[in-house]
Amino acid sequence: MSLRIATVNVNGIRAAYRHGMGAWLDARGVDILALQEVRASTEDVVGLLGPEWDILHDAATAKGRAGVALASRNKASIHRVEFGPDDFDSAGRWLEADYEVGDKIVTVVSTYVNSGEAGTPKQVEKYKFLEAMLLRVPALAEHNPLSLIVGDLNVGHRRLDIRNWRGNQKSAGFLPEERAYFDRFFGAEDDPDYNAGAGFGWVDVGRRWAGEVEGPYTWWSARGQAFVNDTGWRIDYHMATPALAATVQNYVIDRAASYEERWSDHAPVVVDYDI
């Protein structure tokens, strides 16, 4: 059974819909849609997506910030938002749900990792989130061998993932300490089993599909001509357990044809799985 899963940081769903997100979604045939940086109420999300979608939404504690959602054609059998220590505020950043697909269960997580800022308390919060992921990622694979974490992880794992990597080695999103967490998930790039069993054994679907090439990127700064020149970052992931990664049939980044046609500063990442 084919299952199309899309993830996108919408940078505010109301603004995204004003600029064309609805037309994209109508044409894309998505079965499960993961959203990050929703920045709206549940009522807004339901009103924009429409009644044909079953919607789970976890808003951030601070109004107008973060927010993650999962929308599906079929209702989730169960969902969870618990993440990290009891005193850790992960609201609006981690939402997981189990979906029945034929005779199988697929677990999908929509996550929005903190952007961070080197040398500030924001970066401390980012490391707290990544530490919580170190605990939850292997537990998720034990919970269900068909598990998928998608979303804006706000880290470029390798030099291939950032066009201007040399100029960003001291910037949040490409700090060695951040990238080391992804070595744990997928393996280090010099490991012979990188992305094929190293680390926790999870698979970076985008890198496996694209191969050893620059990008392809999923986010572009608003500064200068970053989008036009494709000076981007690949920070939006499909992160799959090996069993699920083995079912990938197609991987596409829906990069807008022009700067004017964008409805978010991120591009959707759309993957077809054969469950």
N, C-alpha and C positions, 0 to 999 in steps of 0.2 A: 504493500500500500504506500503510495507516494504521500509525503508530508512536507509541505513547504513552510519553512519557518523564517521569518524576517525579524531583524532587530534594527532599531534606529534611535539615536538620541534626537528627539524632536525639537529641543531647545525652546520648549513652550508649545504645547499642542494647539492652543488657540491660534497663535501666530502661524504655526505650520499649516493649519487648515486654511487660513486666509491666503496663504501663498501657494496652495496647490497640493497639499498632502492627500486630500480626499480623492483627487483624480488619479494620483499614483496608486493608492490603495485599491481603488475600484478596478484598476486594470491589472493587478498583480497576482490575483489568485492565491492569496496567502491563507494558510490554515491556522497558524499561530503567529501572533504579532507581539513582539516584545518592545516596550517603549521605555525610554529613560528621559530624565529631565522633563517630566510631564508638566509640572508647575501649574496645576489646575485642580479643581475639585472633581470628585468622582462623577457628579452630575454633569459637569462639563464634558468629561471623557465619554460618558454614555451618550450624551446628546450629539457629540460630533461623530462618533463611530457608527452609531445607529443600533437599532434593536436586534439586528442579525448577529451581533457579536456578544459572546459571554465575556464579561469584563471583570478582572481582578485589578485593584488599584491600591497601592500603599503610598500614601502621601507622606511628605517629610514633616517633621515636628514643626519646623519653621515654615509658615505659610509662604507660598510662592517660590519655594526652593526645591530642588531635586524632584523626587517622585518617580516611582516605577510602576509599570502596568503590564499585564498580560491580557491579550484579547484573543479569543478562539472561536471557531465555528461550533465546536462541541464543548460542552461544559466540563470544567476540570473536576476530577473526582475528589481532590483535596488540595488545599494550598497552605503554605507556611510562610511566616515572615520572621520567625525567631532566628537570630543570627548574632554570634559573638557573645561576650560576657553579659550578664544581666544589667550591668551599669553602662553598657555601650549603646549609644543611640544610633541604630542603623535604620531608623524609619525613613522610608522613601528611597532606600538604596539596595534592598535585597528582597526579592519576591520569588518563591518557587511554587510550582504546581505540578501535579501528576495528571496526565491525560491518557485516556484509553484510546489506543490506535489499533483497530482490529482486536486481536487477542493479546496485545502487548500493552505495557504501560511505559510511557515516555515522560521523564521528569524534565521540566524546563525551568530555568532560572533567568529572570530579568534583573540585571544588576547595574548599578551606577557607582563606580568607585570614585572616591573623592579626587578632585583634581590636584589638590595639594599646592604648596608653595614652599620651595626650598628654604629651610632655616626658620620656619614659622610654626605656630601651633597647628596650622592647617595641614602641614606635612606630618605632624605627630598623629593627627586624626587619620590620615591616609594610611600610615603604617599600622595603626590599630585595626583598620578594616582589612588590610592585606594579611595581618596575623590571623584574624578571624577566618579568612579564606583558607589559610593553611590547615585549619582544623576541619572546616566544613567540606572542602573539596574531596578529600578521601572518604569522608563519611557519606557523602552523596553517592559516590561510586559504589559503596557497599549497600546503600539503600536501594539503588537501582542501576544495573549495568548499562541501561539506556538512558543516560543523563546528559544534559546539555546546559552549559552556562553561556548566556549571550548578553551582550551589552557593551557599554562604554567603560572599558577597564582603565582608561586614562594612563596607560603605560605602553610605550613602544618597547617590545622585548629585545629586538635586535637592530643593528645598524640599518638593515634592509627596511625596517619599519618606519624610518624617519628620513626624509630627503636631506635635511640639514642636520645630520646627527652630530657632526663635529661642533657645531655652534650651540648644541643643546645638552652637552654632557653634564652641565651643572644646573640644568633646568628640571623642575618637576615634570614627570612623565618620561624622563630618560636617565634618571639617576641610577648609578650602579646598584645602590641598595634596593631600589624598586625592581629593577630588572632581575635581581637575584631571586625574588619571589617567583617570577615566571620560569626561572631555571628549575625551581622545585616542581612547578606544574608540568612543564614540557621537556625538561632537560636543558642543559647548556648547549649552545650552538656547536661547540667543539666535541660534544659527546657523540660517539658513533651511533647511539640510539636516540639522538635528539628527535623529538616529535614522533617517536616510534617505540615508546616503552620506557624512556628515561624519566627520571623524576617520579612524579605520581602516576605517570603513564597516560595522562590526558593528552589530547591532540588539538593543536591549533589548526583548525580546519582550513582557515584562510591561507596559512603558509604551506600546508601540505598541498593544497589545490594549485596555488600560484607557482610553487617551486622557489628556487633561489634567485629571485628577481627583486628589484627595488619596488617597494609597495606591494600590491596596489593600495593606495591610501583611502582612508575613510573620513578624514577630518582635515580641514584647511583653515588656517587663521584668517581673520578678517583684515589683517594688516597687508598693505601693499597689494601685489598681484598673486598672492599665494595660490588661489584656486586656478587662475588662468595659467600660471606656470607649473601647476601641479606640485607645488612645494608643500606636501602634506605629511600627515602622520597616519599610521595604521594602528588605531587604538580601539576599534570596535571589533569584537571577537565573536566567533562561534567556537566554544571550547568544549570538546566532546569526549566522552569516554571512548575507549578503543572500539567497543562493539558498535556504538552509534556512528563513530567516524567511518567505520568500514562500510556504512550504507549510503554515504554521500554520493549523489548523482550529479549535482551541479552546484556551483558557487558563483554568485554574481554580486558585485558592488554596483548599486544603481546610482552612479555618478551623474549628476545633472549635465545636460548637453551644454549649458552655458551658466555663467554666474547669475544671470537674471532669472533663470528657471529654477534655482535652488529654493527649497522651502525650509531648509535647516543648514547649519554649518557642517553637519555630519551627513554622510550618504548611507542609505539603508544597505544592509548586508543580508542577502537572500540566499538560502540554501535549501536544496531539495534532498530529502532523505527517503530511502526506500525501506520502510519498516516491515 
